[in-house]
Amino acid sequence: MSFVVVVGNNKEKKMASCVVTVTDTFGGEANYGWVKRYEFTPRNPKSQRSVIRQAKALANMTAVKADTYDYGDGYTVKPRGYNQIIFVDFE
């Protein structure tokens, strides 16, 4: 896990990068028949909504409703009506 620490006025700010993995599913589970990977720095890393919106934009699914699951070290996004899954991992 890599962080950039900016120190100023006795305040620390940590900026994490996110790795987005988009792949197909088979039977509801990740199949990895094809994989697309992206990396970005979240605008607001403390906001789940902000991180998921940026990840969905990279996967070209901005207007798609999805179920999001938080596993602590990352998110899993399952778009409704698609045989695809999005993993968002923090580095």
Biopython code that builds the backbone (N, CA, C, O; Angstrom):
import numpy as np
from Bio.PDB.StructureBuilder import StructureBuilder

atoms = [
    (1, "MET", "N", (0.840, -1.163, 0.000)),
    (1, "MET", "CA", (0.000, 0.000, 0.000)),
    (1, "MET", "C", (0.888, 1.229, 0.000)),
    (1, "MET", "O", (1.716, 1.386, 0.897)),
    (2, "SER", "N", (0.736, 2.102, -0.981)),
    (2, "SER", "CA", (1.579, 3.276, -1.069)),
    (2, "SER", "C", (0.763, 4.533, -0.803)),
    (2, "SER", "O", (-0.364, 4.662, -1.281)),
    (3, "PHE", "N", (1.326, 5.444, -0.050)),
    (3, "PHE", "CA", (0.672, 6.700, 0.272)),
    (3, "PHE", "C", (1.637, 7.848, 0.008)),
    (3, "PHE", "O", (2.854, 7.695, 0.115)),
    (4, "VAL", "N", (1.083, 8.978, -0.332)),
    (4, "VAL", "CA", (1.854, 10.205, -0.424)),
    (4, "VAL", "C", (1.447, 11.044, 0.775)),
    (4, "VAL", "O", (0.274, 11.390, 0.920)),
    (5, "VAL", "N", (2.384, 11.369, 1.619)),
    (5, "VAL", "CA", (2.084, 12.122, 2.825)),
    (5, "VAL", "C", (2.553, 13.557, 2.633)),
    (5, "VAL", "O", (3.725, 13.810, 2.356)),
    (6, "VAL", "N", (1.617, 14.493, 2.785)),
    (6, "VAL", "CA", (1.918, 15.908, 2.675)),
    (6, "VAL", "C", (1.817, 16.492, 4.073)),
    (6, "VAL", "O", (0.755, 16.438, 4.694)),
    (7, "VAL", "N", (2.911, 17.048, 4.573)),
    (7, "VAL", "CA", (2.931, 17.590, 5.926)),
    (7, "VAL", "C", (3.014, 19.105, 5.841)),
    (7, "VAL", "O", (3.888, 19.655, 5.171)),
    (8, "GLY", "N", (2.098, 19.769, 6.523)),
    (8, "GLY", "CA", (2.086, 21.225, 6.559)),
    (8, "GLY", "C", (1.143, 21.694, 7.642)),
    (8, "GLY", "O", (0.019, 21.199, 7.733)),
    (9, "ASN", "N", (1.556, 22.611, 8.443)),
    (9, "ASN", "CA", (0.738, 23.113, 9.546)),
    (9, "ASN", "C", (0.319, 21.994, 10.499)),
    (9, "ASN", "O", (-0.794, 22.001, 11.025)),
    (10, "ASN", "N", (1.211, 21.043, 10.712)),
    (10, "ASN", "CA", (0.983, 19.911, 11.624)),
    (10, "ASN", "C", (-0.207, 19.046, 11.219)),
    (10, "ASN", "O", (-0.795, 18.378, 12.070)),
    (11, "LYS", "N", (-0.572, 19.047, 9.939)),
    (11, "LYS", "CA", (-1.657, 18.207, 9.445)),
    (11, "LYS", "C", (-1.082, 17.260, 8.399)),
    (11, "LYS", "O", (-0.246, 17.650, 7.584)),
    (12, "GLU", "N", (-1.541, 16.014, 8.432)),
    (12, "GLU", "CA", (-1.107, 15.035, 7.443)),
    (12, "GLU", "C", (-2.290, 14.669, 6.561)),
    (12, "GLU", "O", (-3.412, 14.486, 7.034)),
    (13, "LYS", "N", (-2.013, 14.568, 5.282)),
    (13, "LYS", "CA", (-3.052, 14.199, 4.327)),
    (13, "LYS", "C", (-2.538, 13.012, 3.521)),
    (13, "LYS", "O", (-1.470, 13.085, 2.911)),
    (14, "LYS", "N", (-3.286, 11.934, 3.517)),
    (14, "LYS", "CA", (-2.866, 10.737, 2.792)),
    (14, "LYS", "C", (-3.674, 10.623, 1.502)),
    (14, "LYS", "O", (-4.902, 10.704, 1.513)),
    (15, "MET", "N", (-2.964, 10.435, 0.398)),
    (15, "MET", "CA", (-3.603, 10.278, -0.897)),
    (15, "MET", "C", (-3.343, 8.855, -1.381)),
    (15, "MET", "O", (-2.197, 8.499, -1.658)),
    (16, "ALA", "N", (-4.371, 8.053, -1.483)),
    (16, "ALA", "CA", (-4.231, 6.679, -1.938)),
    (16, "ALA", "C", (-4.617, 6.593, -3.406)),
    (16, "ALA", "O", (-5.450, 7.366, -3.878)),
    (17, "SER", "N", (-4.023, 5.672, -4.117)),
    (17, "SER", "CA", (-4.445, 5.437, -5.492)),
    (17, "SER", "C", (-5.330, 4.195, -5.511)),
    (17, "SER", "O", (-5.220, 3.312, -4.661)),
    (18, "CYS", "N", (-6.202, 4.157, -6.499)),
    (18, "CYS", "CA", (-7.137, 3.039, -6.628)),
    (18, "CYS", "C", (-6.864, 2.303, -7.930)),
    (18, "CYS", "O", (-6.575, 2.913, -8.960)),
    (19, "VAL", "N", (-6.961, 0.994, -7.865)),
    (19, "VAL", "CA", (-6.839, 0.153, -9.052)),
    (19, "VAL", "C", (-8.219, -0.439, -9.323)),
    (19, "VAL", "O", (-8.815, -1.080, -8.458)),
    (20, "VAL", "N", (-8.715, -0.213, -10.540)),
    (20, "VAL", "CA", (-10.031, -0.699, -10.940)),
    (20, "VAL", "C", (-9.835, -1.872, -11.885)),
    (20, "VAL", "O", (-9.111, -1.763, -12.875)),
    (21, "THR", "N", (-10.476, -2.987, -11.585)),
    (21, "THR", "CA", (-10.433, -4.173, -12.439)),
    (21, "THR", "C", (-11.855, -4.480, -12.894)),
    (21, "THR", "O", (-12.745, -4.691, -12.070)),
    (22, "VAL", "N", (-12.061, -4.504, -14.199)),
    (22, "VAL", "CA", (-13.360, -4.819, -14.783)),
    (22, "VAL", "C", (-13.211, -6.137, -15.517)),
    (22, "VAL", "O", (-12.303, -6.297, -16.332)),
    (23, "THR", "N", (-14.100, -7.084, -15.232)),
    (23, "THR", "CA", (-14.031, -8.383, -15.890)),
    (23, "THR", "C", (-15.439, -8.951, -16.071)),
    (23, "THR", "O", (-16.412, -8.412, -15.545)),
    (24, "ASP", "N", (-15.527, -10.037, -16.817)),
    (24, "ASP", "CA", (-16.816, -10.682, -17.055)),
    (24, "ASP", "C", (-17.139, -11.655, -15.924)),
    (24, "ASP", "O", (-16.282, -11.998, -15.110)),
    (25, "THR", "N", (-18.396, -12.089, -15.900)),
    (25, "THR", "CA", (-18.810, -13.059, -14.887)),
    (25, "THR", "C", (-19.400, -14.289, -15.567)),
    (25, "THR", "O", (-19.866, -14.240, -16.705)),
    (26, "PHE", "N", (-19.362, -15.372, -14.838)),
    (26, "PHE", "CA", (-20.016, -16.609, -15.270)),
    (26, "PHE", "C", (-20.668, -17.201, -14.035)),
    (26, "PHE", "O", (-19.985, -17.557, -13.075)),
    (27, "GLY", "N", (-21.980, -17.305, -14.059)),
    (27, "GLY", "CA", (-22.692, -17.816, -12.900)),
    (27, "GLY", "C", (-22.627, -16.867, -11.707)),
    (27, "GLY", "O", (-22.741, -17.300, -10.561)),
    (28, "GLY", "N", (-22.444, -15.581, -11.972)),
    (28, "GLY", "CA", (-22.391, -14.593, -10.908)),
    (28, "GLY", "C", (-21.023, -14.395, -10.280)),
    (28, "GLY", "O", (-20.857, -13.523, -9.428)),
    (29, "GLU", "N", (-20.045, -15.184, -10.683)),
    (29, "GLU", "CA", (-18.685, -15.069, -10.138)),
    (29, "GLU", "C", (-17.742, -14.543, -11.215)),
    (29, "GLU", "O", (-17.985, -14.723, -12.408)),
    (30, "ALA", "N", (-16.669, -13.893, -10.783)),
    (30, "ALA", "CA", (-15.683, -13.348, -11.722)),
    (30, "ALA", "C", (-15.080, -14.469, -12.559)),
    (30, "ALA", "O", (-14.660, -15.493, -12.020)),
    (31, "ASN", "N", (-15.036, -14.276, -13.878)),
    (31, "ASN", "CA", (-14.562, -15.309, -14.792)),
    (31, "ASN", "C", (-13.161, -15.012, -15.320)),
    (31, "ASN", "O", (-12.409, -15.945, -15.603)),
    (32, "TYR", "N", (-12.795, -13.756, -15.460)),
    (32, "TYR", "CA", (-11.502, -13.314, -15.989)),
    (32, "TYR", "C", (-11.243, -13.821, -17.403)),
    (32, "TYR", "O", (-10.097, -14.072, -17.774)),
    (33, "GLY", "N", (-12.326, -13.976, -18.208)),
    (33, "GLY", "CA", (-12.166, -14.300, -19.620)),
    (33, "GLY", "C", (-11.515, -13.134, -20.349)),
    (33, "GLY", "O", (-10.740, -13.335, -21.284)),
    (34, "TRP", "N", (-11.823, -11.947, -19.932)),
    (34, "TRP", "CA", (-11.156, -10.726, -20.376)),
    (34, "TRP", "C", (-11.077, -9.795, -19.167)),
    (34, "TRP", "O", (-11.918, -9.857, -18.271)),
    (35, "VAL", "N", (-10.084, -8.954, -19.150)),
    (35, "VAL", "CA", (-9.847, -8.056, -18.013)),
    (35, "VAL", "C", (-9.401, -6.694, -18.524)),
    (35, "VAL", "O", (-8.567, -6.603, -19.424)),
    (36, "LYS", "N", (-9.966, -5.627, -17.938)),
    (36, "LYS", "CA", (-9.509, -4.263, -18.190)),
    (36, "LYS", "C", (-9.125, -3.663, -16.841)),
    (36, "LYS", "O", (-9.878, -3.770, -15.873)),
    (37, "ARG", "N", (-7.965, -3.037, -16.780)),
    (37, "ARG", "CA", (-7.488, -2.448, -15.533)),
    (37, "ARG", "C", (-7.215, -0.955, -15.727)),
    (37, "ARG", "O", (-6.695, -0.518, -16.753)),
    (38, "TYR", "N", (-7.586, -0.200, -14.702)),
    (38, "TYR", "CA", (-7.367, 1.247, -14.705)),
    (38, "TYR", "C", (-6.826, 1.640, -13.339)),
    (38, "TYR", "O", (-6.994, 0.913, -12.360)),
    (39, "GLU", "N", (-6.176, 2.794, -13.281)),
    (39, "GLU", "CA", (-5.679, 3.310, -12.015)),
    (39, "GLU", "C", (-5.995, 4.800, -11.940)),
    (39, "GLU", "O", (-5.855, 5.518, -12.930)),
    (40, "PHE", "N", (-6.419, 5.263, -10.772)),
    (40, "PHE", "CA", (-6.719, 6.673, -10.585)),
    (40, "PHE", "C", (-6.503, 7.069, -9.132)),
    (40, "PHE", "O", (-6.440, 6.223, -8.241)),
    (41, "THR", "N", (-6.391, 8.376, -8.915)),
    (41, "THR", "CA", (-6.318, 8.925, -7.564)),
    (41, "THR", "C", (-7.664, 9.544, -7.255)),
    (41, "THR", "O", (-8.082, 10.466, -7.956)),
    (42, "PRO", "N", (-8.359, 9.072, -6.230)),
    (42, "PRO", "CA", (-9.700, 9.593, -5.946)),
    (42, "PRO", "C", (-9.676, 11.059, -5.532)),
    (42, "PRO", "O", (-8.766, 11.515, -4.839)),
    (43, "ARG", "N", (-10.701, 11.786, -5.975)),
    (43, "ARG", "CA", (-10.825, 13.190, -5.603)),
    (43, "ARG", "C", (-11.111, 13.326, -4.112)),
    (43, "ARG", "O", (-10.572, 14.206, -3.442)),
    (44, "ASN", "N", (-11.964, 12.448, -3.606)),
    (44, "ASN", "CA", (-12.317, 12.442, -2.186)),
    (44, "ASN", "C", (-12.224, 11.002, -1.696)),
    (44, "ASN", "O", (-13.223, 10.284, -1.751)),
    (45, "PRO", "N", (-11.068, 10.551, -1.220)),
    (45, "PRO", "CA", (-10.893, 9.133, -0.877)),
    (45, "PRO", "C", (-11.720, 8.673, 0.317)),
    (45, "PRO", "O", (-11.878, 7.470, 0.523)),
    (46, "LYS", "N", (-12.249, 9.598, 1.105)),
    (46, "LYS", "CA", (-13.066, 9.194, 2.254)),
    (46, "LYS", "C", (-14.517, 8.943, 1.878)),
    (46, "LYS", "O", (-15.267, 8.376, 2.673)),
    (47, "SER", "N", (-14.928, 9.351, 0.688)),
    (47, "SER", "CA", (-16.306, 9.195, 0.245)),
    (47, "SER", "C", (-16.437, 7.981, -0.661)),
    (47, "SER", "O", (-15.867, 7.950, -1.751)),
    (48, "GLN", "N", (-17.187, 6.984, -0.211)),
    (48, "GLN", "CA", (-17.407, 5.782, -1.012)),
    (48, "GLN", "C", (-18.102, 6.154, -2.317)),
    (48, "GLN", "O", (-17.752, 5.634, -3.376)),
    (49, "ARG", "N", (-19.074, 7.041, -2.248)),
    (49, "ARG", "CA", (-19.824, 7.433, -3.431)),
    (49, "ARG", "C", (-18.914, 8.051, -4.493)),
    (49, "ARG", "O", (-19.047, 7.750, -5.680)),
    (50, "SER", "N", (-18.006, 8.898, -4.073)),
    (50, "SER", "CA", (-17.083, 9.549, -5.004)),
    (50, "SER", "C", (-16.156, 8.539, -5.678)),
    (50, "SER", "O", (-15.936, 8.603, -6.887)),
    (51, "VAL", "N", (-15.622, 7.618, -4.902)),
    (51, "VAL", "CA", (-14.713, 6.603, -5.448)),
    (51, "VAL", "C", (-15.446, 5.706, -6.436)),
    (51, "VAL", "O", (-14.921, 5.407, -7.509)),
    (52, "ILE", "N", (-16.656, 5.273, -6.085)),
    (52, "ILE", "CA", (-17.428, 4.387, -6.966)),
    (52, "ILE", "C", (-17.820, 5.119, -8.248)),
    (52, "ILE", "O", (-17.788, 4.524, -9.326)),
    (53, "ARG", "N", (-18.184, 6.385, -8.154)),
    (53, "ARG", "CA", (-18.540, 7.146, -9.353)),
    (53, "ARG", "C", (-17.364, 7.238, -10.317)),
    (53, "ARG", "O", (-17.539, 7.083, -11.526)),
    (54, "GLN", "N", (-16.170, 7.489, -9.790)),
    (54, "GLN", "CA", (-14.987, 7.564, -10.656)),
    (54, "GLN", "C", (-14.669, 6.202, -11.265)),
    (54, "GLN", "O", (-14.297, 6.121, -12.436)),
    (55, "ALA", "N", (-14.811, 5.133, -10.486)),
    (55, "ALA", "CA", (-14.530, 3.784, -11.001)),
    (55, "ALA", "C", (-15.530, 3.404, -12.088)),
    (55, "ALA", "O", (-15.142, 2.836, -13.108)),
    (56, "LYS", "N", (-16.812, 3.709, -11.886)),
    (56, "LYS", "CA", (-17.818, 3.398, -12.890)),
    (56, "LYS", "C", (-17.615, 4.222, -14.157)),
    (56, "LYS", "O", (-17.895, 3.746, -15.258)),
    (57, "ALA", "N", (-17.131, 5.450, -14.009)),
    (57, "ALA", "CA", (-16.858, 6.278, -15.187)),
    (57, "ALA", "C", (-15.737, 5.673, -16.024)),
    (57, "ALA", "O", (-15.802, 5.687, -17.253)),
    (58, "LEU", "N", (-14.706, 5.141, -15.364)),
    (58, "LEU", "CA", (-13.618, 4.484, -16.100)),
    (58, "LEU", "C", (-14.102, 3.222, -16.807)),
    (58, "LEU", "O", (-13.582, 2.863, -17.864)),
    (59, "ALA", "N", (-15.094, 2.548, -16.229)),
    (59, "ALA", "CA", (-15.634, 1.320, -16.817)),
    (59, "ALA", "C", (-16.772, 1.600, -17.794)),
    (59, "ALA", "O", (-17.407, 0.665, -18.282)),
    (60, "ASN", "N", (-17.040, 2.879, -18.090)),
    (60, "ASN", "CA", (-18.130, 3.282, -18.992)),
    (60, "ASN", "C", (-19.495, 2.776, -18.520)),
    (60, "ASN", "O", (-20.296, 2.294, -19.321)),
    (61, "MET", "N", (-19.751, 2.890, -17.228)),
    (61, "MET", "CA", (-21.032, 2.466, -16.654)),
    (61, "MET", "C", (-21.600, 3.550, -15.742)),
    (61, "MET", "O", (-22.089, 3.246, -14.653)),
    (62, "THR", "N", (-21.541, 4.807, -16.173)),
    (62, "THR", "CA", (-21.959, 5.904, -15.307)),
    (62, "THR", "C", (-23.450, 5.888, -14.992)),
    (62, "THR", "O", (-23.834, 6.243, -13.877)),
    (63, "ALA", "N", (-24.288, 5.496, -15.919)),
    (63, "ALA", "CA", (-25.734, 5.543, -15.705)),
    (63, "ALA", "C", (-26.326, 4.187, -15.340)),
    (63, "ALA", "O", (-27.544, 4.012, -15.374)),
    (64, "VAL", "N", (-25.478, 3.232, -14.993)),
    (64, "VAL", "CA", (-25.932, 1.876, -14.693)),
    (64, "VAL", "C", (-26.101, 1.715, -13.186)),
    (64, "VAL", "O", (-25.194, 2.018, -12.411)),
    (65, "LYS", "N", (-27.281, 1.230, -12.782)),
    (65, "LYS", "CA", (-27.490, 0.950, -11.361)),
    (65, "LYS", "C", (-26.676, -0.272, -10.979)),
    (65, "LYS", "O", (-26.530, -1.210, -11.763)),
    (66, "ALA", "N", (-26.146, -0.248, -9.760)),
    (66, "ALA", "CA", (-25.273, -1.346, -9.336)),
    (66, "ALA", "C", (-25.373, -1.543, -7.833)),
    (66, "ALA", "O", (-25.747, -0.634, -7.093)),
    (67, "ASP", "N", (-25.033, -2.740, -7.401)),
    (67, "ASP", "CA", (-24.933, -3.063, -5.983)),
    (67, "ASP", "C", (-23.460, -2.976, -5.600)),
    (67, "ASP", "O", (-22.599, -3.537, -6.278)),
    (68, "THR", "N", (-23.177, -2.267, -4.505)),
    (68, "THR", "CA", (-21.803, -2.056, -4.061)),
    (68, "THR", "C", (-21.583, -2.736, -2.719)),
    (68, "THR", "O", (-22.407, -2.622, -1.812)),
    (69, "TYR", "N", (-20.471, -3.442, -2.600)),
    (69, "TYR", "CA", (-20.115, -4.141, -1.372)),
    (69, "TYR", "C", (-18.769, -3.622, -0.891)),
    (69, "TYR", "O", (-17.817, -3.539, -1.666)),
    (70, "ASP", "N", (-18.691, -3.275, 0.381)),
    (70, "ASP", "CA", (-17.475, -2.732, 0.983)),
    (70, "ASP", "C", (-16.791, -3.839, 1.771)),
    (70, "ASP", "O", (-17.383, -4.402, 2.693)),
    (71, "TYR", "N", (-15.554, -4.155, 1.418)),
    (71, "TYR", "CA", (-14.801, -5.207, 2.104)),
    (71, "TYR", "C", (-13.616, -4.656, 2.889)),
    (71, "TYR", "O", (-12.690, -5.398, 3.215)),
    (72, "GLY", "N", (-13.639, -3.355, 3.195)),
    (72, "GLY", "CA", (-12.589, -2.771, 4.005)),
    (72, "GLY", "C", (-11.396, -2.294, 3.207)),
    (72, "GLY", "O", (-11.037, -1.119, 3.274)),
    (73, "ASP", "N", (-10.781, -3.180, 2.458)),
    (73, "ASP", "CA", (-9.612, -2.788, 1.656)),
    (73, "ASP", "C", (-9.979, -2.519, 0.207)),
    (73, "ASP", "O", (-9.098, -2.275, -0.616)),
    (74, "GLY", "N", (-11.251, -2.558, -0.115)),
    (74, "GLY", "CA", (-11.700, -2.283, -1.468)),
    (74, "GLY", "C", (-13.195, -2.469, -1.601)),
    (74, "GLY", "O", (-13.880, -2.855, -0.654)),
    (75, "TYR", "N", (-13.685, -2.189, -2.789)),
    (75, "TYR", "CA", (-15.111, -2.313, -3.078)),
    (75, "TYR", "C", (-15.315, -3.302, -4.214)),
    (75, "TYR", "O", (-14.443, -3.492, -5.062)),
    (76, "THR", "N", (-16.481, -3.924, -4.211)),
    (76, "THR", "CA", (-16.924, -4.750, -5.326)),
    (76, "THR", "C", (-18.222, -4.151, -5.828)),
    (76, "THR", "O", (-19.154, -3.937, -5.053)),
    (77, "VAL", "N", (-18.287, -3.881, -7.124)),
    (77, "VAL", "CA", (-19.463, -3.284, -7.736)),
    (77, "VAL", "C", (-20.033, -4.286, -8.726)),
    (77, "VAL", "O", (-19.340, -4.741, -9.635)),
    (78, "LYS", "N", (-21.308, -4.627, -8.540)),
    (78, "LYS", "CA", (-21.982, -5.565, -9.443)),
    (78, "LYS", "C", (-23.089, -4.815, -10.185)),
    (78, "LYS", "O", (-24.173, -4.614, -9.637)),
    (79, "PRO", "N", (-22.823, -4.397, -11.434)),
    (79, "PRO", "CA", (-23.833, -3.677, -12.212)),
    (79, "PRO", "C", (-25.031, -4.575, -12.508)),
    (79, "PRO", "O", (-24.876, -5.741, -12.873)),
    (80, "ARG", "N", (-26.213, -4.018, -12.347)),
    (80, "ARG", "CA", (-27.447, -4.787, -12.585)),
    (80, "ARG", "C", (-27.685, -4.940, -14.085)),
    (80, "ARG", "O", (-27.599, -3.966, -14.833)),
    (81, "GLY", "N", (-27.983, -6.159, -14.523)),
    (81, "GLY", "CA", (-28.273, -6.421, -15.923)),
    (81, "GLY", "C", (-27.050, -6.631, -16.794)),
    (81, "GLY", "O", (-27.183, -6.803, -18.006)),
    (82, "TYR", "N", (-25.876, -6.622, -16.214)),
    (82, "TYR", "CA", (-24.631, -6.830, -16.950)),
    (82, "TYR", "C", (-23.954, -8.090, -16.429)),
    (82, "TYR", "O", (-24.052, -8.401, -15.242)),
    (83, "ASN", "N", (-23.286, -8.799, -17.285)),
    (83, "ASN", "CA", (-22.483, -9.951, -16.868)),
    (83, "ASN", "C", (-21.046, -9.508, -16.658)),
    (83, "ASN", "O", (-20.106, -10.078, -17.212)),
    (84, "GLN", "N", (-20.905, -8.470, -15.838)),
    (84, "GLN", "CA", (-19.589, -7.916, -15.546)),
    (84, "GLN", "C", (-19.510, -7.589, -14.061)),
    (84, "GLN", "O", (-20.529, -7.478, -13.380)),
    (85, "ILE", "N", (-18.290, -7.440, -13.573)),
    (85, "ILE", "CA", (-18.059, -7.075, -12.179)),
    (85, "ILE", "C", (-16.887, -6.106, -12.130)),
    (85, "ILE", "O", (-15.964, -6.188, -12.939)),
    (86, "ILE", "N", (-16.934, -5.187, -11.170)),
    (86, "ILE", "CA", (-15.888, -4.176, -11.024)),
    (86, "ILE", "C", (-15.295, -4.324, -9.629)),
    (86, "ILE", "O", (-16.020, -4.306, -8.635)),
    (87, "PHE", "N", (-13.978, -4.469, -9.560)),
    (87, "PHE", "CA", (-13.269, -4.494, -8.293)),
    (87, "PHE", "C", (-12.495, -3.194, -8.153)),
    (87, "PHE", "O", (-11.795, -2.792, -9.082)),
    (88, "VAL", "N", (-12.609, -2.529, -7.011)),
    (88, "VAL", "CA", (-11.875, -1.300, -6.727)),
    (88, "VAL", "C", (-11.001, -1.591, -5.528)),
    (88, "VAL", "O", (-11.510, -1.803, -4.427)),
    (89, "ASP", "N", (-9.690, -1.605, -5.725)),
    (89, "ASP", "CA", (-8.727, -1.905, -4.645)),
    (89, "ASP", "C", (-7.879, -0.679, -4.387)),
    (89, "ASP", "O", (-7.516, 0.041, -5.317)),
    (90, "PHE", "N", (-7.558, -0.435, -3.104)),
    (90, "PHE", "CA", (-6.720, 0.695, -2.717)),
    (90, "PHE", "C", (-5.271, 0.256, -2.619)),
    (90, "PHE", "O", (-4.972, -0.835, -2.135)),
    (91, "GLU", "N", (-4.388, 1.104, -3.076)),
    (91, "GLU", "CA", (-2.952, 0.817, -2.982)),
    (91, "GLU", "C", (-2.302, 1.836, -2.087)),
    (91, "GLU", "O", (-1.091, 1.782, -1.868)),
]
sb = StructureBuilder()
sb.init_structure("model")
sb.init_model(0)
sb.init_chain("A")
sb.init_seg("    ")
for serial, (resi, resn, name, xyz) in enumerate(atoms, 1):
    if name == "N":
        sb.init_residue(resn, " ", resi, " ")
    sb.init_atom(name, np.array(xyz, "f"), 0.0, 1.0, " ", f" {name:<3s}", serial, name[0])
structure = sb.get_structure()
